[in-house]
Every structure is written in structure tokens, then in C-alpha cells.
């Protein structure tokens, strides 16, 4: 756990480059409603940090605000040492080093896109350029990324015809196709069954080791967070706790985030793990 | 056999006439532009938008007559302004897109017809506005259409990957540094110019068919995004050529003939997908 005040920078004095993400006093409103209030935290290279909290706690809003997708009303955000401008702008090089996978990535399954085309979008710099610029390097990178997640055979298949597990593997290839330093995942295993979810995390953590990624992920699976994550941020509009999961996810903190009923239920399920209702 | 040969000779002679050649060129240019932009229009669920733009054109032309400027050229700035206002309303109201667009296009049509009624002797001309007259296309119209097609190709070509990612998932595109509002506004301005310039040839009622039908047919036949865009533009142009031939052969109105051919291609695409499925 990093002492947050030591890592927070200003526009004039950027944060030390070792800190991948630094958020200080972030507040986000939607209409007149404050969704995220005065949140501060930092993220170090190679670490895996989970954001937990009930539905409507502002987890997705927090992530979207720190990427500049949603506007923020107050606070400073530094990504890979660079400040996020008030209008959400960041140098393109910094954007290239970050991969973001939203909760519902394919909003419309009627969009005709093949797996290799999707992975290729992860390679592109997305600035004005001729469509065939760097074609050979692009094709090579797509092949390597898809092969690495054992999905090369899916290259020509429309994304709409992939199973849940295959889609997630292709999305991991989208992250892999270019070297990244940070992955931001919004409930990545949504829609997967238990087996596919376990496979997804196996792929994710193997690749994390190989690539040296840092991960910031929203999760509802507290057991997975305890088992796999280095740090946890407990959010319910404000940041209620942060630290190593075993220290931060105490019954008191969980009660503050989710309510006391949830803690009693969660505790009984942990004790009687064979209970089919748990 | 002799009759068929005579008919063929008649059509060939007809296409030797300059006004028929201009009409054919106009149809092909409109088909290409409509198909190209239409491929993104239908996936972004903006089909009603092109319809609303077409109907609003009547209001623009009526205003042009009343204020005393050339209705064809006066229409273009009006169409752009109108499109930007509609985009603003869509983004800043909580109404359903189709409902809001319906309000806009039906009221534009109503006000446009009332304004036209003030102009003595123009009531007969309303048929031309509603259905267009591709045979009346002039050389300057063709030059402007060609320039607009080049602009559309350059815009889509240079920002192809950004456009695809924006269509697929807007937050993912913004996280990669794509300026969604700039891209969206540029696209809408180009679409409104295409609709505005094509009104004279195709008419208020049928212009949206040029944007929507070839794209729908191409969608049914495509598994890859890049093929889909090319096929949509190609079908738009090919429908125009076949439609003009059908129109000349059977002495039918040109615009509706082209749209009927587009429909035939669309039905053919449905049939092909059914055959493929077996």
C-alpha cells in the first residue's frame, strides 16, 4: 500500500513515473447527482487492484472519469505520469499503453466484425492515416496475439458468433496486440459460466505475469479478490477502504459498503461453503 | 428477338444523350455516397436521421424560395445547420431518438408545405421536390457531388479504424483517444451535405432509401466490417446503374426505379442468407 499523499503530483510537478495511476480528490456528478465523491488512490506497476462495492456505487463512473470518458467536476488524475486534462485529453502514447474493456463490449451483436478485425483495432494508433498503413506489422501482431490466447482459428469468425469464453479470449488478444502497461477491466467476466470465468482468470493472470501488466478491475467476486488481487478499493460513492484484501475487506468495511444484511449472509456462506444457496 | 434487339438499341441511343449520361453519373455518385455513409448510419441507428434530413430539406427549399436565393445551393447550409441542431437535441434531451426525429421531420414537412403555399404557382413543383428528377441533373451538380464523394472517401478512409471502434463501442474509442464528438459532428455534417445535394435528383421521400437499403443488403452478406463498407457503396452504385437501365427500358420514373432495384438486391441478400444457412 502506497502512502497516497507522497505519490500525488500537480500539473507543474508530475507524479514519479513509477506510479501508473494517481487520483486525488476525484468528484464526478451525473446531472445534479454526485456519483463519485472525493476519491483518492494510487496504483503501482505490476499490481492487481480490484474496485468493489454495491450496484450504483459509482465504480464504472470512477473508471470512466479517470480515462476521460466522463467529465469530472473536481480532482486531479495522472495516468502513467501524465495529467489528464480537464477535457479528458491525454498524450496518444499514454493511451496506447492502456487497454480498457467495458462491461458490455458488444452492445449490438448485429455489427459485422471479425475476431481479427477487432484485435487489429487494439493495434491501431487511431489517428488519421491511410487504412493500409503498417499492414504487414499489423497482420503479424494480430496473428501473434490471437495465437498467444489459442484463438488464431477464430480469426475470420464474426464476433457475434463467438461463445462468451471465446469473446473474452479475443478481447485479451485486443489487449495483447500491442505492449501495454495497464489494463482497466469493468466486470470482465460478466456473462460467463463458472468454468469459462475460471478459464478467463487463468488466461488473464498468466498473461499478466508474462507481460508485466498492472490491472485495475471492477469485481463483484469478493473471493476472487481475496485470492488474486494485491489491493482492493472499497467504494460506495466515497472510498470506504483501501489496502490488502485481507486487511481491507473486514466485516465492518463490508457492512459500510454493502449493508449489515449482506455481511451476515456472506459470512454464513463462507462458513457453510457447501450450502447450495450460497 | 427482333423486338428485344430494337429495345436494346433504343436504350443504347438513349444513353448517348448528355442528360441521360449526367443522370447515370448522378445516380452512381449518389449511390456511392449513400452506400458509404449508410454503412455507418444503419449500425449507429441513424436511419431515421437521414429521413428527417430529407424531409427538413423541403423546409429549407421553401425558405430559399421565400427569401429569394437559389433553393438548391441555399439548401446545403440549411441542411448542415439543421443536422447540428438535431444532434444537439438528441444529445441533450431524454426522449427516444425515433420519437424526437418523428416530431422534427413531420413538423418540418408541415411548415415547408405551408411556406410553399405562399409562393404563387409553385404547387406543381412540389412533386419534383418529393420524388426528385434525376434527368434534370446539371454539370455543376455532378462536380459538387464528385467533390463531396472524394471528401467522404477521404474522411472514412483516413479515420476508418476510429469510425469502426466508435460504432462498436464509444467508451472504448474515447479511452483510446478518439474525439467522439468531433468525429460524430463531422460525420453528421457530411451526411447532411450528401442528403442536401441528392434531393434534386432523388427527392425528399426517397433519399433515405439510398442511405439505408444498400447498407442493409450489404450487412446481410458481410462477415467483415471492411468488406461490408465496400459492398454497401458498391451495391449503391450498381443499383443506380441497373435502376437507370430499367427506367429507360420500361419508361419508368428513374428515382423510384433505382429504389426498386435496391429493394430487389435486399430481398436477394435475404434469400442468400437463408440458402447459406441450409
Interface residues (C-beta under 8 A of the other chain):
Chain A: X64 X67 X68 X69 X88 X90 X92 X95 X96 X98 X100 X101 X102 X105 X106 X107 X108 X110 X111 X112 X113 X114 X117 X118 X120 X121 X124 X126 X127 X128 X129 X130 X131 X156 X157 X158 X184
Chain B: X43 X157 X158 X159 X160 X161 X162 X164 X165 X167 X168 X169 X171 X172 X173 X174 X175 X176 X177 X178 X219 X222 X223 X224 X225 X226 X228
